[in-house]
Amino acid sequence: MKRTSPVPLDISSDEDDKPSQSNGIKNLSISKRPKLEPTSITNPAKQVITQELLTKSAKMYQEYMKEMPIPSQHMSVIPFSSWTGLAKSMKQMYKQPLHYLTNIRIKEWDQMREIVGNDVALDTVIHPCKAETNIWLMEEVHRLTSSYQYLAKLWIQDPMYYTFIDSDSPQL
């Protein structure tokens, strides 16, 4: 089969007033097309987050976290250099999410160390078993005693709250 060479086309914009042979318009008495205003495309799946919706989500989240048992024994000693690193390792090892409030507190602890400029590995300052126990104790308090109304109040104030909710948690 023999291919033909492409025919060059001159593409013109809608702003061409005069017809020419190159833009393929013959001299017809047709006026210019009206320009359309650009329309914004909205995402129909995007939800409007209301206080009521956040309160309902916080209640579901808190009930889910209350049902999860706290591990009763250490699996192994976890070396770590930051609180966030220890928490991440614990989540992987025990296959459990940590509570939103626990994640916030852990981030704050790391920020406190950064302000001081403490570059020493954390597991040389505090024994890994004690650090892990400390996080599990705090986790137990958050799981069993936090009110969903308080969580909803915090979530309303923080539009990025979901970044501190572990992906293992149910879809809110």
C-alpha positions in Angstrom: 0.0 0.0 0.0 1.4 3.3 -1.0 1.3 6.2 1.5 0.6 9.6 0.4 2.6 12.5 1.8 0.7 14.7 4.2 -0.8 17.9 2.9 0.4 20.9 4.9 -2.4 22.8 6.6 -2.4 26.3 7.8 -4.3 26.4 11.1 -5.7 29.7 11.9 -7.4 31.1 15.0 -11.0 32.3 15.3 -9.7 35.8 15.2 -9.1 35.7 11.4 -11.5 38.3 10.0 -10.6 37.9 6.4 -11.1 34.6 4.7 -8.1 33.2 2.8 -7.2 30.2 0.9 -4.8 29.1 3.6 -7.4 28.9 6.3 -9.9 27.0 4.2 -12.7 29.5 4.5 -14.5 30.7 1.4 -15.9 34.1 1.2 -19.2 33.4 2.8 -21.3 36.0 4.6 -21.0 34.3 7.9 -20.2 36.3 10.9 -17.5 35.4 13.4 -18.4 32.8 16.1 -19.0 34.4 19.4 -16.2 33.6 21.9 -17.3 31.4 24.8 -16.4 32.3 28.3 -14.2 29.7 29.9 -16.1 27.5 32.3 -14.6 26.1 35.4 -14.7 22.3 35.8 -15.7 21.2 39.2 -15.1 17.8 40.7 -18.5 16.2 41.4 -16.9 13.8 43.8 -15.5 16.6 46.0 -17.5 16.9 49.2 -18.3 19.9 51.2 -17.1 19.3 54.7 -19.5 20.5 57.4 -19.2 20.4 61.1 -22.0 17.8 61.2 -20.1 15.5 58.8 -16.8 15.9 60.7 -18.6 15.1 64.0 -20.0 12.0 62.5 -16.6 11.0 61.1 -14.9 11.7 64.4 -17.5 9.5 66.2 -16.9 6.6 63.8 -13.1 7.0 64.1 -13.1 7.1 67.9 -15.4 4.0 68.1 -13.1 2.2 65.7 -10.0 3.1 67.7 -11.6 2.1 71.0 -12.2 -1.4 69.7 -8.5 -2.0 68.9 -6.5 -3.8 71.6 -3.2 -2.3 72.8 -0.4 -4.9 72.3 0.5 -6.5 75.7 4.0 -7.6 74.8 7.0 -6.2 72.9 7.7 -8.0 69.7 11.3 -6.9 69.5 13.6 -3.9 70.3 13.2 -1.2 67.6 16.2 1.0 67.0 15.1 4.6 66.2 16.5 8.1 65.8 13.2 10.0 66.1 9.8 9.6 67.6 8.2 9.6 64.2 10.6 6.9 63.1 9.7 4.8 66.1 6.0 5.3 65.6 6.3 4.3 61.9 8.1 1.1 62.9 5.6 0.3 65.5 2.7 0.7 63.1 4.4 -1.7 60.7 5.4 -4.3 63.3 2.1 -4.4 65.2 0.0 -3.8 62.1 -2.1 -1.2 63.9 -2.7 2.5 63.3 -1.9 5.0 66.0 -4.6 7.5 67.1 -4.7 11.0 65.6 -3.8 12.6 68.9 -0.9 10.3 69.4 0.4 11.1 65.9 0.1 14.9 66.7 2.0 14.4 70.0 4.8 12.4 68.4 5.2 15.1 65.7 5.4 17.8 68.5 8.1 15.7 70.4 10.2 15.6 67.2 9.7 19.4 66.7 10.9 20.0 70.3 14.1 18.1 69.6 14.6 20.1 66.4 14.3 23.4 68.1 16.9 22.5 70.6 19.1 21.1 67.8 19.5 17.7 69.3 21.1 15.5 66.7 21.8 12.6 69.0 19.9 9.4 68.0 17.0 9.1 70.3 17.5 5.4 71.2 20.8 6.4 72.8 19.0 8.8 75.1 16.0 6.6 76.0 15.8 2.8 75.9 13.7 1.6 72.9 11.5 -0.5 75.1 10.7 2.4 77.4 10.0 4.7 74.4 7.7 2.1 72.8 5.9 1.6 76.2 5.5 5.4 76.5 3.8 5.6 73.1 1.5 2.6 73.8 0.5 4.2 77.2 -0.3 7.5 75.5 -2.1 5.6 72.7 -4.3 3.8 75.3 -5.3 7.1 76.9 -6.2 8.5 73.5 -8.1 5.5 72.4 -10.1 5.1 75.6 -10.7 8.6 76.8 -10.8 11.0 73.9 -14.2 12.4 73.0 -15.3 12.5 69.4 -16.6 16.0 69.9 -13.1 17.2 70.8 -11.6 15.4 67.7 -14.2 17.1 65.5 -13.4 20.5 67.0 -9.7 19.9 66.2 -10.4 18.7 62.7 -12.5 21.7 61.9 -9.5 24.0 62.9 -7.0 21.9 60.9 -8.0 21.5 57.2 -5.1 19.0 56.9 -6.2 16.8 59.8 -6.4 13.7 57.6 -2.6 13.6 57.2 -2.3 12.5 60.9 -4.9 9.7 60.5 -3.2 6.5 59.5 -4.2 4.9 56.2 -5.0 1.7 58.1 -8.0 3.5 59.7 -11.4 3.1 58.1 -12.5 5.5 55.4 -14.0 8.6 57.0 
